Amino acid sequence: MMPKGFRKMSEGEVKPFASLKAESYRALCNRAALYLEEYGIDDAGIDAALLMEYVYGVDRRSFLLRGEEEADPDKFDEYSCLLYKRARRIPLQHLTGVQNFMGLDFEVSEDVLIPRQDTEILVEEVLKDNISSASVLDLCTGSGCILISLMHYASSVRGTGVDLSEAALRMAEKNASALCPECEDRLIWICADLYEGVDGKYDYIVSNPPYIASDVISDLMEEVRDHDPLMALDGGKDGLDFYRRIIEGAARHLNPEGKIYLEIGFDQGESVAALLEKAGFTDICVVKDYNGLDRVVKASCV
């Protein structure tokens, strides 16, 4: 079953954005929104406005004052090119190089899964605990958005981020330097397959692992299927491969009464909870997101 929120778009030939006209920022943005809408881009108006802010520096606040000014013709080609790429399903975040997550601007590229608002639920749940001075192991860290956010918002957290991709870890390290420089002496990055190379025990294990069933990936929307790293998506035949491996090794890497937090697909709550129960975890709870869908499973180690 395709995860809710992942929708494959219809393919078709994309024509370049219409040529430069003498027009206001407002008129240009409206025309750009219609162009993206023509190619089925969700939130076409928002994307047109964000790309305008990226190219012209006209953000939503200044747009109220400058909307009727004539758009700078020298920057039109850049704006037009980005609109064309967005119409061809290149993610907005890959065009701007940034994705906001938990109020922080993370640098992203095709080497990492684009942080999504759904994952903020996991971070918020962990932050509900008193995690100051806790040790956190983040498996499949990607851009580092989960671990860096936790370390940014909770004092003295000690973190270890693990990923099999060297390119992803370079991005995570770069994000840590930019967003949480005071944390760098408490932060370790390890290039490994889950627990390989990880020593010691932690108070928390967190992860947003690959959880999409292999045979569903071809049906994902193009922005995800063609631009997110396959290794960050493919969770095996039933989407549960990484959960099995993470849960199997979790007790060996958790302190007594340590906790595990896992992001899940909307239809995986019961399955992941069952895996945790079988492994001897207690206080198992499935947390829903703001759309009422299962999003996080958390549990305690005995």
RAHU-V845196 format. One record per residue. N is the residue number from 0. RES is the residue in three letters. SS is DSSP state (a for helix, b for strand, c for the rest). PHI is phi in degrees with one decimal (* if undefined). BURIAL is b if it has 24 or more other ideal C-beta (glycine too) atoms within 12 Angstrom, else e. Layout:
BEGIN
N|RES|SS|PHI|BURIAL, N|RES|SS|PHI|BURIAL
END
This chain:
BEGIN
0|MET|c|*|e, 1|MET|c|-73.5|e, 2|PRO|c|-56.7|b, 3|LYS|c|-61.4|e, 4|GLY|c|97.8|e, 5|PHE|c|-105.7|b, 6|ARG|c|-125.8|e, 7|LYS|c|-75.9|e, 8|MET|c|-93.3|e, 9|SER|c|-72.2|e, 10|GLU|c|-92.2|e, 11|GLY|c|178.4|e, 12|GLU|c|-69.7|e, 13|VAL|c|-107.9|e, 14|LYS|c|-93.3|e, 15|PRO|c|-60.1|e, 16|PHE|c|-62.7|b, 17|ALA|c|-56.6|e, 18|SER|c|-65.2|e, 19|LEU|c|-58.8|e, 20|LYS|c|-128.3|e, 21|ALA|c|-79.0|e, 22|GLU|c|-150.4|e, 23|SER|b|-75.9|e, 24|TYR|a|-58.7|b, 25|ARG|a|-63.4|b, 26|ALA|a|-65.3|e, 27|LEU|a|-65.0|b, 28|CYS|a|-65.2|b, 29|ASN|a|-63.8|e, 30|ARG|a|-67.2|b, 31|ALA|a|-65.2|b, 32|ALA|a|-63.8|b, 33|LEU|a|-64.6|e, 34|TYR|a|-62.5|b, 35|LEU|a|-66.7|b, 36|GLU|a|-62.4|e, 37|GLU|a|-58.3|e, 38|TYR|c|-100.9|b, 39|GLY|c|74.2|b, 40|ILE|c|-76.0|b, 41|ASP|c|-64.5|e, 42|ASP|c|53.8|e, 43|ALA|a|-57.7|b, 44|GLY|a|-65.8|e, 45|ILE|a|-66.3|e, 46|ASP|a|-63.8|b, 47|ALA|a|-61.2|b, 48|ALA|a|-69.4|b, 49|LEU|a|-68.3|b, 50|LEU|a|-68.6|b, 51|MET|a|-64.7|b, 52|GLU|a|-62.4|b, 53|TYR|a|-65.0|b, 54|VAL|a|-86.0|b, 55|TYR|a|-97.8|b, 56|GLY|c|75.8|e, 57|VAL|c|-97.6|b, 58|ASP|c|-84.4|e, 59|ARG|a|-64.5|e, 60|ARG|a|-71.1|e, 61|SER|a|-71.2|e, 62|PHE|a|-61.1|b, 63|LEU|a|-63.5|e, 64|LEU|a|-92.2|e, 65|ARG|a|-108.3|e, 66|GLY|c|-57.1|b, 67|GLU|c|-92.0|e, 68|GLU|c|-69.0|e, 69|GLU|b|-71.7|e, 70|ALA|c|-65.8|b, 71|ASP|c|-62.1|e, 72|PRO|a|-67.2|e, 73|ASP|a|-69.1|e, 74|LYS|a|-105.2|e, 75|PHE|a|-63.6|b, 76|ASP|a|-60.1|e, 77|GLU|a|-64.5|b, 78|TYR|a|-63.1|b, 79|SER|a|-60.9|b, 80|CYS|a|-63.4|e, 81|LEU|a|-68.1|b, 82|LEU|a|-62.6|b, 83|TYR|a|-62.4|b, 84|LYS|a|-65.2|b, 85|ARG|a|-65.9|b, 86|ALA|a|-63.7|b, 87|ARG|c|-89.1|b, 88|ARG|c|79.6|b, 89|ILE|c|-71.2|b, 90|PRO|c|-58.4|b, 91|LEU|a|-53.7|b, 92|GLN|a|-66.5|b, 93|HIS|a|-75.9|b, 94|LEU|a|-78.2|b, 95|THR|a|-95.1|b, 96|GLY|c|78.7|b, 97|VAL|b|-140.6|b, 98|GLN|b|-136.8|b, 99|ASN|b|-79.4|e, 100|PHE|b|-145.8|b, 101|MET|c|55.3|b, 102|GLY|c|79.1|e, 103|LEU|b|-116.6|b, 104|ASP|b|-92.3|e, 105|PHE|b|-91.5|b, 106|GLU|b|-75.0|b, 107|VAL|c|-135.5|b, 108|SER|c|-156.3|b, 109|GLU|c|-71.4|b, 110|ASP|c|-81.9|b, 111|VAL|c|-134.0|b, 112|LEU|c|-66.9|b, 113|ILE|c|-65.5|b, 114|PRO|c|-57.7|b, 115|ARG|c|-120.5|b, 116|GLN|a|-59.4|e, 117|ASP|a|-54.8|b, 118|THR|a|-70.9|b, 119|GLU|a|-61.8|b, 120|ILE|a|-59.4|b, 121|LEU|a|-60.6|b, 122|VAL|a|-60.2|b, 123|GLU|a|-62.7|b, 124|GLU|a|-66.0|b, 125|VAL|a|-64.9|b, 126|LEU|a|-67.1|b, 127|LYS|c|-67.3|e, 128|ASP|c|-79.2|b, 129|ASN|c|-84.4|e, 130|ILE|c|-98.2|b, 131|SER|c|-55.6|e, 132|SER|c|70.5|e, 133|ALA|c|-77.8|b, 134|SER|b|-104.8|b, 135|VAL|b|-128.1|b, 136|LEU|b|-107.9|b, 137|ASP|b|-108.3|b, 138|LEU|b|-92.7|b, 139|CYS|c|61.8|b, 140|THR|c|-68.6|b, 141|GLY|c|59.6|b, 142|SER|c|-71.3|b, 143|GLY|c|84.2|b, 144|CYS|a|-62.1|b, 145|ILE|a|-68.9|b, 146|LEU|a|-66.0|b, 147|ILE|a|-64.1|b, 148|SER|a|-63.4|b, 149|LEU|a|-61.5|b, 150|MET|a|-72.6|b, 151|HIS|a|-71.8|b, 152|TYR|a|-97.0|b, 153|ALA|c|-125.9|b, 154|SER|c|-74.1|e, 155|SER|c|62.9|e, 156|VAL|c|-67.8|b, 157|ARG|b|-105.8|b, 158|GLY|b|-126.7|b, 159|THR|b|-129.9|b, 160|GLY|b|-109.9|b, 161|VAL|b|-122.7|b, 162|ASP|b|-153.7|b, 163|LEU|c|-78.9|b, 164|SER|c|-93.9|b, 165|GLU|a|-64.1|e, 166|ALA|a|-64.1|e, 167|ALA|a|-64.1|b, 168|LEU|a|-65.9|b, 169|ARG|a|-62.3|b, 170|MET|a|-66.9|b, 171|ALA|a|-62.4|b, 172|GLU|a|-63.9|b, 173|LYS|a|-64.4|b, 174|ASN|a|-64.2|b, 175|ALA|a|-62.8|b, 176|SER|a|-62.9|e, 177|ALA|a|-81.5|e, 178|LEU|a|-103.1|b, 179|CYS|c|-146.2|b, 180|PRO|a|-60.3|e, 181|GLU|a|-70.4|e, 182|CYS|a|-94.5|b, 183|GLU|a|-61.9|e, 184|ASP|a|-77.9|e, 185|ARG|a|-115.5|b, 186|LEU|b|-129.9|b, 187|ILE|b|-125.5|b, 188|TRP|b|-113.2|b, 189|ILE|b|-127.8|b, 190|CYS|b|-89.5|e, 191|ALA|c|-162.0|b, 192|ASP|c|-91.2|e, 193|LEU|c|55.0|b, 194|TYR|c|-82.2|b, 195|GLU|c|-59.8|e, 196|GLY|c|82.7|e, 197|VAL|c|-96.7|b, 198|ASP|c|-107.3|e, 199|GLY|c|79.1|e, 200|LYS|c|-123.5|b, 201|TYR|b|-129.8|b, 202|ASP|b|-79.2|b, 203|TYR|b|-138.7|b, 204|ILE|b|-115.2|b, 205|VAL|b|-127.3|b, 206|SER|b|-164.9|b, 207|ASN|c|-117.5|b, 208|PRO|c|-81.4|b, 209|PRO|c|-60.2|b, 210|TYR|c|-139.0|b, 211|ILE|b|-94.8|b, 212|ALA|c|-60.5|b, 213|SER|a|-55.2|e, 214|ASP|a|-78.5|e, 215|VAL|a|-96.5|b, 216|ILE|a|-58.9|b, 217|SER|a|-65.3|e, 218|ASP|a|-96.7|e, 219|LEU|c|-69.9|b, 220|MET|c|-60.2|b, 221|GLU|a|-61.2|b, 222|GLU|a|-58.0|b, 223|VAL|a|-85.7|b, 224|ARG|a|-59.6|b, 225|ASP|c|-97.3|e, 226|HIS|c|-128.9|b, 227|ASP|c|-80.3|b, 228|PRO|c|-62.3|b, 229|LEU|a|-58.1|e, 230|MET|a|-67.0|b, 231|ALA|a|-91.7|b, 232|LEU|c|-111.5|b, 233|ASP|b|-77.0|b, 234|GLY|c|-99.6|b, 235|GLY|c|89.2|e, 236|LYS|c|-54.3|e, 237|ASP|c|-110.7|e, 238|GLY|c|80.8|b, 239|LEU|c|-109.8|b, 240|ASP|a|-55.9|b, 241|PHE|a|-70.8|b, 242|TYR|a|-62.4|b, 243|ARG|a|-59.5|b, 244|ARG|a|-70.8|b, 245|ILE|a|-63.8|b, 246|ILE|a|-68.3|b, 247|GLU|a|-59.6|e, 248|GLY|a|-97.4|b, 249|ALA|a|-64.7|b, 250|ALA|a|-60.1|b, 251|ARG|a|-71.5|e, 252|HIS|a|-118.1|b, 253|LEU|b|-114.6|b, 254|ASN|b|-68.2|e, 255|PRO|b|-53.8|e, 256|GLU|b|66.5|e, 257|GLY|b|-67.6|b, 258|LYS|b|-128.8|b, 259|ILE|b|-125.3|b, 260|TYR|b|-127.5|b, 261|LEU|b|-126.9|b, 262|GLU|b|-75.4|b, 263|ILE|c|-135.8|b, 264|GLY|c|-73.6|b, 265|PHE|c|-61.7|b, 266|ASP|c|-113.4|b, 267|GLN|c|-113.0|b, 268|GLY|a|-57.5|b, 269|GLU|a|-64.3|e, 270|SER|a|-66.3|b, 271|VAL|a|-70.4|b, 272|ALA|a|-60.8|b, 273|ALA|a|-65.9|e, 274|LEU|a|-63.7|b, 275|LEU|a|-65.8|b, 276|GLU|a|-62.9|e, 277|LYS|a|-62.1|e, 278|ALA|c|-82.8|b, 279|GLY|c|94.7|e, 280|PHE|c|-76.3|b, 281|THR|b|-123.7|e, 282|ASP|b|50.6|e, 283|ILE|b|-75.5|b, 284|CYS|b|-141.8|b, 285|VAL|b|-100.1|b, 286|VAL|b|-105.4|b, 287|LYS|b|-92.7|e, 288|ASP|c|-88.6|b, 289|TYR|c|-71.6|e, 290|ASN|c|-96.9|e, 291|GLY|c|78.5|e, 292|LEU|c|-104.5|e, 293|ASP|b|-57.3|b, 294|ARG|b|-135.9|b, 295|VAL|b|-138.1|b, 296|VAL|b|-115.7|b, 297|LYS|b|-126.2|b, 298|ALA|b|-158.5|b, 299|SER|b|-113.8|b, 300|CYS|c|-92.1|b, 301|VAL|c|-73.8|e
END
